[in-house]
Amino acid sequence: MKELKRNIAIVCGGDSSEHDVSMRSAQGLYSFFDKERYNIYIVDVKGQDWHVDFPDGQVASIDRNDFSFIDKDGKAVVFDYAYITIHGTPGENGIMQGYFDLIHLPYSTSGVLVEAMTFNKYVLNNYLRAFDLRVADSLMLRREETYDETAIETRLGMPVFVKPAADGSSFGVSKVKNADQLAPALRKAFMESDEVMIEAYMQGTEISVGCYKVGDTVTVLPATEVVTTNEFFDYDAKYNGQVQEITPARIPEETAQLVAEETRQIYEILHCNGIIRIDYIITKDEAGHDIINMLEVNTTPGMTATSFIPQQVRAAGLNITEVLTSIVENQLGNI
């Protein structure tokens, strides 16, 4: 008797500025998944509009009571697994995870607490600082709070990065070179989030490292070095080709091993699930030794064909389809 194929929802879209980027990640994932093994559906979530997008352009509304839908033949389709690839709210901050917990549907990301914490860069950095991990010094401002530009410059120096503290996108980020630029940078960041982080600038090599766990084995992928002629790795650098991505990164083997160890450590500290990506800056101490500084943890990394994770999977000699299958089956208890 032929085994029934499991139904997998690629949950994408969301309510942040990166809605369209998420839709591209969904298309990437759709191309990666093993369709001989699974029935794959793309579920677009935006506000109160949740629907399945079919390849022929038709749609079917999702019943939010149980995340099911009625197919073209009038049959109810119930999902076995949700692969969340929303960048920003509600898929990267714990909201969607809480919903799936309530209806008992397994999903690809970490749980509610970890998602909420990693979504807020300031909270995450200060949490990980307690585990003796190096992160940049930073301050947080809430909307309508007063601030002293001189005190900020004295504390953090210049330049600094001003970025939305609780946001999954690259929007609203500015590199501020003097105190006079703080006010417009803060206005820009507050358009994306109610909390804004002001972070000390670190000069060094920026790298990004993917990681996932199957069974008891944590696999750390080869690091990607990010080189851009822009002021920093902003939206245009990420998505409009204004960047050079080098995998594996041009860093010493000893440093690469230390980065992998720290990535594995962070994954275990946070009790992550599925594929994550951690960004770092490699700086130098006075003696010229490499210092690893964590920037942020991304729990729903981009998954287009040219995104970091697929690049790193290829560089590791792995097959992205097999990686995704192993993650799903591990979650469903078949590994």
N, C-alpha and C positions, 0 to 999 in steps of 0.2 A: 504493500500500500504506500502510495506516494505521500511523503511528509508535507503537511501544510506549511506554506511560507508565512513567516511572521510579517506583521505590518509595522513599518517604521515611519514615524513622522519626522521630517526635517523641519523643525520649528524656527521660523525666520521672521524678518521684518522688524517689529518693535516700534517704539515711540521716540527713539532718539534721532539725532541728525544723521546717524549711520544706517538708516533703514535700507537704503539702496545698496550699500556695501554688504549688508547682511543677506540681501536677496542674491547677490553674486556668490557669496559663500555657500548659499543653499544650492545653487546650480552646480558649484564645484563638488559639493558633497553628493549630490544626485548622480554625478558622473563617476564618482569614486566607489559608491556602494555596490555590493554584489547583488545584482537584480535577479540572478538565478536562485539566490537564497532568500531574498526578502522582497516584499512589495513595498516600494518606496513612494511616499507622498510628500509633497511640499506644502506645508501649512503656513500661511501668511497671517501673522498676528499684528494688528495695528488698531489701538484703541479697543472699541467694542466689536470691531469687524475681524472675526476669525474665520478663515475659509481655506479650503484645499484648492491649490492651483493645479489644473490638469494641463498636460502638454498641448492640448488642442485649444487652450484658451478658456475653456469652461471652468466654473468654480462650483464648490459645494460648501455650504455653511457648516461650521463645526458646532456641535451641541456641547456647550461648556459644562453641562452636568456630568458628562463622562468622557469628553474629548473624542466623541465619535462623529461620524457623518454618514449620510445616505448616498450610496454610489448611483451611477446612471441606471443600474438595473433595479433600483429601489431597495437594495439590501444595506443593512447597517454594517459599517466597517468600524471595528474597534481596534485601537492600537496596542501593540505589545511593548513599544519602546519609543521614547522621544529623544531625538538628537537636537539639542538646542544650539542654534548658531545665531542668536540675536546678539548684536553688539550694542549694549546699553540696556535701558529699561524696556520691558520687564524681565528680560531673559538673563541679565548679567548681575542682577542685584538681589536675587533671592525670591522675587515675587512669583515668577513662573514656577520656580522650584517648589515653593509652598503650595501652589495650586496642584502640581503633580503629586506631591506628598499626600494631599487630601484625597485624591482620587486613586492613589496607590498605583501610579504609572511610573515604571523605571525611566530614568533620564540620564543623559550623558555627562552632566556637569557635577560639580560639588554640591553640597547641601545648602540650605537656606543661610545658615550663619556664615559659612565660608564665602558664599557668593556676596552677601551683604558687606562683609569685611573687605574682601578684595576689590569690591566696587568703589569703596572709599579709600583713595590712595593715602590720605593722611592717617586714617585709623590703621590701615594695614602696616604702613611703615613703622608706626610707633609700637604696634604689636610685635612685629618681627625684631625690632630693636631690643626687646626683652630677651631674645634668644642669641644676643651678641652678634647679630648680622649687621653689616654696615649699610646704612641708608643715608641719604642726604639730609642735612638739617632742614627743618621746614616749620612754617607757621600756618594756621588755618584761620580764615575769616568767614563769618556768616553774613548773609545779606543784611544790610542796614547797620552793621557794626562799624564803629569808628576805628580809625587806624592812624598810626604815626609813621609817615614815610621815612623819617630819619631813623627811628627806632628799628624799622625793618631793615634798612640798609646797614645799620650798625650790627644787627644780629646775624644777617645772612650774607652781607657783602653784595657786590654787584659784579656781573649780571645775576639775575634770578629768573626762574621760570614761574609764571603764573598760570595755573591750570585749574579747571573744574575738579574739585575734590571727589565728588560723587558722580562720575560720568564714565561711560565706556568708550567714548569717541575721541577723535583727535581734534575736534572742534573746540574753540575757545581757549586754546593754549597760546601763550605769548612768551617770547624771550625779552626780558626787560633789562636794558643796559644802564639805566640811571633812574633815580627816584621819581623824576618828572613823568616817566612813562608808566608808573604804577597805576594811576587812576584809570586811564583808558583800557589798560590790560585787565584790570579788575572788572570793569564794566562788561568787557567782552566775555570774560569767564563766567560772570554771574548770569549771562544769557543762557548758559548751558546747565548751571547747577546753583543750588542755594548755598553751597559751601565751596570756598575756593582755597586752594593750597598755594602758598608761596614757598618755593623750594630753592635752596642754594644751588648754584651752578657748579657742575663738575666737568673739568676738561679731561677728555680721554677717549677711549675706543668704545663705541656702543655696540653691544651684541645682544642677540635674542636667542633663547634656548627653549626648545620644546621638550615635553616630558609627559609620559603616561604610565599607568600601572595595570598590569594584568596578573591576576593571582598575587603572588608575593614579590613579583619582579617589577621594579621600577626601571623603565627604559628612558634614558636621557639621550636626546638626539644631538647630532653635531650642531654647534653654534653657528649662527649667521651673523656676519659683520655688516653693520649698516653704515654706509658712507654716502653723505649727501652734501651738495654744495649749498643747500638752503641753510638758514640759520640753525635749524634743528630738524629732527625727523617729524615734520608736520604732515598735514593732510595731503598736500600736493606731493610731498616726498613719498608718502605711503602709497597713494592711489593713482597718481598722475605721472609716475615714472621718473620723478626727479630724485633718484636714489640709485646707488649701486649696492647690490646685495651679494655678499661673498660667503658661500657655504662650502667647506667649513671656514670659520673665521681665521684670519691671519694672526693668531696669538700662539705663544709658546705652548707646547704640549703639557707642560706642568700646570700652566694657568688654565688650560682647557679642562684638565682633570679636576682642578679645584672648583671651577665653575660648575662642572657636572656634579660634584659632591654637594655643593651648596644648593643646586637645583633639586637634587634628590632630598636633601634635608628639608627644604621649604615645602616640598610636596607632602612629605610625611608629617611635618609640624602642623600643616593646615588640614591634614586628612583629605586631600584633594581626590577627585574622581575624574576619569576621562583624560582628555588631552588638555594640558595647559601650556602657556608660554610665559617665560619670565625674561624681562629685559634688564640688562645690566650696563653699567659704565665701568670700564677698566681704567683706573687711574694709576699714577706712579707715586711712590713715597719718595722721601728725600734721597734714599739710597738707590732709587731707580727700580725698585721691585714693584711688581704688579699688585694692585689693591682692587678687590672685587667689591663693587657697590651695587646693591639691588635697586632698581628703579620702580618696577611694578610687576604685578602678577596678572596675566590676562587669562581668564578661565573659559572664554569663548573666542579663541583666536581665529583669525581669518582662514578660510578654507577654499579659496579659489586655487586654480591650478598653479598660479605663480606666488601664492602666499608662502610665508616662512615655513609653516609646518609641512606641507607637501614637498617643498624644497629639501628640508632636513630629512624627511623620511627617505627620499631618493638618495641623498648623500650617505645615509646610513646603510644603503643597500637593501632597504625594506620595500615592501609593496603596500601602498596606501590602502588598497582594498582589503588586504589581509589584516592590516593594523586595525581598521575600523571594525571588521568582523570579530577580531579577537576582543576588542573593547566591549562590543555589544554582547557577545556570548558570555564574557566574564561577568557582566552586569546581570545577565539573565540566569546565571548559575550553571552554565554549560561548560565552564573551564575551571 
